[in-house]
Amino acid sequence: MKVSVLSALALVIASACAAPQPEVKDTAASSSKCSSKSLARKRNLIMMVSDGFGIASETMARDYVQQMEGKPYEWLSALDELLVGTSRTKSSDSLVTDSAAGATVFSCGKKSYNGAIGVTPDEKPCGTVLEAAKLKGYTTALVSTSRITHATPASFAAHVVHRDMEGLIAQQLIGNNTIGNKVDLILGGGSCHFLPNTTKGSCRTDDLDVWALAKNNGYSAFESRAAFDALKPKTKLPTIGLFTSSHMSYEIDRNPALEPSLAEMTVKALEILSENTKHSDQGFFIMIEGARIDHAGHDNDPAAHLRDIVQYWETVAAVRRFVNKNRDTAMIGTSDHETGGLSLGMEHDYVWYPKYLKPVKKSSEVICRELAKVAVDERESFVRKTVIPSYLGVSNVTDADVASVVRAAASGSTKCKLAVGLIVSRLAHISWSTDGHSAVDVGLYAYGRGTEKLRGNYENTQVGEFLRDYLQVDLAPVTKRLSNQLTEQPGFEWAREPPSIVTRRSADKHSSGSAAAAAYHAKLDSYHPLHYQGGHSH
């Protein structure tokens, strides 16, 4: 018999007190009978998104640590220990999703088109779990190593028809929307979209000072590592801290005196959220994104990819420690998609060599930025004498490698980064099928009270449904309140790509092949034991 996700979640909640985590010493919670008081107690939910992170990436990082640190064969990373299944990744219009649709499906529980931020395929706003949680009394937070206006964080608290409308996203994040202030704590990068275009470092197209608007809306705002370090658990909310103009640095390039790590931001955020909800009736919801894993995948940069994965592991370990100390907290983690089509091994050689990732000192992003500043007639010498032997740690500098990087640098940053990454990848026998995303399933990870039934393969919509049901919120009233929300940035021209797959939307419109499409999707749904039947159980 098939049961809905909602029915399954009712079973999860009913059985939560009977399944304590092994590290937690709590005899009262280990009872097989849950009192009505325990079921009604407040709860915290930590959503972790490892952007662009696939199963092969986890293998790469694990192999590296095992080989370089002498770990035993059976060693598990902090993430390996929490693996409970896999998640599918397609959007409403393509088998290969982008991060906007990939995050919107988590926040709204609905598939949408590539590029959509908090809107459905008909381009109308959909209420998110963060917004619904805030309206119910939860304290909310967004933490990311990307621009905070970038696709993943934006999809939880903004509604625009195209992801590049980051100027409008910035306004919505700090309360200039139909709901008001909805994100209590914001930590990440991307201050350029908060500064008027009359200011150095701005990337807005208008003269609106969103940073000033945030302060007018009650936010405490800061931009320095020193101010971050000064934050105390009792920090008054709302608070926003943006450490860089655009994305935060790759972990391999990060200057700890200037930027906190993802793990540091996460620990600080959890301390603040915990203290600020100590005496409230509701707990908190936080979305934490390891964003730059994805960017390194786009650049086919294995060393930068690796370092950000290891940093994400440290963040997961910190979250797990928090869950162990706070029994009313659950963590769920997954990726919106895989990036790069990463494969370990190439051609007909049954080997790959983690050792070539160890001596790399800089990301291809930073290397190519430096190279762009070098005079054209001096680039060949710079690549031969500095980039390859010093930055990449490659002793055998070939004329072919030097020529490929110099030639690529003349064609722009994107080709330069790919050429630099290829040198290390080829030596390590790592191959990439794309500098975009792929359609493969990604890992699903969970820990804490209420996650016991998350086992197996899930459609990404079901991840969003789990978030909604765990928080016991209803998104429909939020969607209704958003009906008049501005979703198009003035002066921004945009267009949608035509769908590349048969969708429910086309079937509902009786388009060509609609009967076949309906049968196809019905068959797909029947495969999953937690097939969503519709309706709410709140």
C-alpha angles and dihedrals in degrees: 000000000000117000128193126251087247093054090047090051090053087056090047092054093043092053098038096102090052095060113057120177113255096243094053119091103204115132094180091057093047093066114117090224119073118206120221087247092058092048091052097047118118119267140203126215126199115194114194122193119191097195115219093358117144135180091261090056090055089050091050093053093044092050090049094053092044093050099040097040100034096243118171121258093256095052114132129204120230087261096046089060092059100046111131103159146309137286129217117230115200122130127218093269105030142033085225109062130201124222094261095059089034092059096036089060089057095045099041101023089232133105117241140173125285107275096028118134112196094329132109126236089274087059094247123134118262121203114248131218090244092054093045090048092051092050089051092054103266120139111237138205143179123202123178142152089220128073103295087232090058122114103273102047091035093057091064097054110016139061121209132143093232130035094225092067088095094147091064091041090057090054093050094047093060097047107277093127140087093277102043127218108005106154112067098184127028124181126170143071137300109087090154091081091055096055125083116249088247088069126084110252095027121136096184121116093219139047096251113134102216091172088062090045090054090055091047088053090056102266123144103220131198140162108192139088089230091057090048092052089050093058112114128202088252092056109149114246144260096055132161127193122182116179103184139034093239129000118346115255125277110261089247089059101033118127103212091204089063107028132035118226123248089256092051093050090048095050091047092048093050091049091052095044092047093051094044093052097041093106100026129103092234132050128217143277121210132177114205119190129195090201105167094062083077096048092053088051090054089052092046085231107153098184095052089043090053096048093050091049091053089049089051088053089055089051092050090050090052091050091049091053089052092050091050090056095041111052095189092063131096130188126205123180136182142136129259090222143324120269130210101013088254118201129179108222131029141212112347100322114109095214145085125189119218090182092079091065094058102073096046108117105181140031119252086244093063093039093054092045089056092044092054089060093053117095111259094242091052099049097088091057093044092052094044097045104029117013101049103033100032108027097034097030093228113149098189103069111188129199089233093057092047092049093047093054095044091048092047092048089058089057096054143270099299096056091041093056092048091050093050093047091049092062092060094037093053093050091048092045092240116147132196125202096197145003087226133057131300132215099237124126118260134214123277117210131184142169138173140033115345098018098094095104095052097104128132136013119337138187108238090244088066091058088058090047090053092053091050095047096043090054090043093227133143116224097192096079089048091052089051092053089052095055093108096040115133106242103172124072110228113253094012115129117205142159135193124238115240114259115268096196136048105263138193088246093061091045091052089052091054091241123164110307094011095142091052090046093052091049091047094053093043088054092048091051092050091062094070120075091211094055108171111240097186133246132080132273097200 
